[in-house]
Amino acid sequence: QVKPLLKMIWRNLNQLKTFKIYVMLNLLLPGQSTKNIPELESIASTLLAKGYSVYAHRWEHWDNEKVSFQIDKEVKRILSAVKDESEITIIAKSIGTITSLKLIQILKDKVKKVIFLGIPCGGSFEKTKELFKECFQNNKTPLFIIQNNKDPYGPPEKVRELLGALKYELIIKETNDHRYNYPEEILELLSMNKTLNPKF
């Protein structure tokens, strides 16, 4: 069951903004399965406690088992939720990172910073590679990535292969799973005005 606080975030975002210190909206896009709910709640709650404006997105299939995950459909739902925002930071995990690439193509200059957690790099990723190029090759939006060193869905070396010559900052965490409950690290990245030393 979703905690009352996050229900309020998801359903009453406009009302919540009245109490926020920062103007920029932090858009949280989780991993695909419901196992990601506690992680999403942890990160959202930490950011809210620090005064950040947050929209924590719930995939439709989380609340309706008859619905299958469809990126294009989720993109429309997200765009509807953030349509009135002028500046957005995207914080996304796993399938949320791929969904973000579709959003960035539409939102463009509204996206001021991107933080990716656990980019999935299994199998052939040529289409994903092209999406990254389209979003970041001629874009000055800072891209930060946190990747576990033995993530079963893609270790850091696969991320480097995927991103090629794009500018980004890769932060490697020493663990062997696909869990990314790193609210303090995310807070640190949010507080930065620009990238660190970009990796190529």
GICORMO-V600827 format. One line per field, one symbol per residue. psi: psi as a letter, one per 20 degrees, with the letter a starting at -180 (. if undefined). burial: # if it has 9 or more other ideal C-beta (glycine too) atoms within 8 Angstrom, else .. A space follows every 50 residues. Layout:
BEGIN
psi: ???
burial: ???
END
This chain:
BEGIN
psi: ppqhghghghhlghhhhhjqhqgppoopoarhriiighgggggghgghhj jqppooppqhihioiipqpoghghgggghhhjhjqhppppoqpdhhhghh hhghhghdihohqpopomppkqbpkgghghggghhigkpjppoqpppqhl pijorhhhggggicjqproppppnrkakplmmhhhggghhiqirrcoqq.
burial: .#..######..#..#...#...########....##.##########.. .######.###.......#.#..##.###.##....############## #####.#..##.#########...#..##.######....#########. #.####.###.##..#.######....#.#.##.###.##.#..#.....
END
